[in-house]
Amino acid sequence: MNSIVDKQELIDWIEVLDNEALLVTLQSMKNNASGGDFWDELPEEAKQAINKAKKEAEDGKGIPHRKVMEEMRERFLL
């Protein structure tokens, strides 16, 4: 089978992956792949909060990721 994706390469990478957060994300993606969109399983309150945050970001409100990361580095790494 010709594929742009090298499945064996991905399998090999996952086998040695030591990033727990990434493994949890991959597991979640696997679980959701056959069960539809995770959005459908979110509580309405969570959906409203996400939509509100997206709207605020589109309106230029909030703190850019770069700024948050700078503040975290200053606070916790120095």
C-alpha positions in Angstrom: 0.0 0.0 0.0 1.4 3.4 -1.0 0.8 6.0 1.6 2.2 9.4 2.3 2.2 8.4 6.0 4.8 5.9 7.1 2.8 4.0 9.7 5.8 1.9 10.8 7.8 5.1 11.4 4.9 6.4 13.6 4.7 3.2 15.5 8.4 3.2 16.2 8.2 6.8 17.3 5.3 6.1 19.7 7.1 3.1 21.2 10.0 5.3 22.4 7.9 8.4 23.2 8.5 9.5 26.8 6.1 12.5 26.8 3.1 11.6 28.9 1.0 14.5 27.8 1.5 13.7 24.2 0.7 10.1 24.8 -2.5 11.1 26.5 -3.3 13.3 23.5 -2.7 10.5 21.1 -4.8 8.1 23.1 -7.6 10.7 23.1 -7.3 11.1 19.3 -7.5 7.3 18.9 -10.6 7.1 21.1 -12.3 9.9 19.3 -11.4 8.7 15.8 -14.1 6.1 15.8 -16.6 7.8 18.1 -17.1 11.1 16.4 -16.1 14.6 17.4 -15.1 15.2 21.1 -17.1 18.5 20.8 -20.3 16.6 21.0 -19.3 15.1 24.4 -18.4 18.4 26.0 -20.8 19.9 28.5 -22.7 22.9 27.2 -20.9 25.1 29.8 -17.5 24.1 28.4 -18.7 24.8 24.8 -19.9 28.2 25.8 -16.6 29.0 27.5 -14.6 27.9 24.5 -16.8 29.9 22.1 -16.4 33.0 24.3 -12.6 32.6 24.4 -12.5 32.2 20.6 -14.6 35.4 20.2 -12.4 37.3 22.6 -9.2 36.1 20.7 -10.8 37.2 17.4 -11.5 40.6 18.9 -7.9 41.0 20.0 -8.6 40.6 23.6 -6.6 38.3 25.9 -2.9 37.7 26.3 -0.9 36.4 23.4 0.8 33.0 23.9 4.2 34.6 23.5 3.5 37.0 26.4 2.2 34.3 28.7 5.3 32.1 28.0 7.6 35.1 28.8 5.8 35.6 32.1 5.9 32.0 33.0 9.7 31.8 32.2 10.3 34.9 34.3 8.2 33.6 37.2 9.3 30.0 37.3 12.7 29.7 35.6 14.6 32.7 36.9 
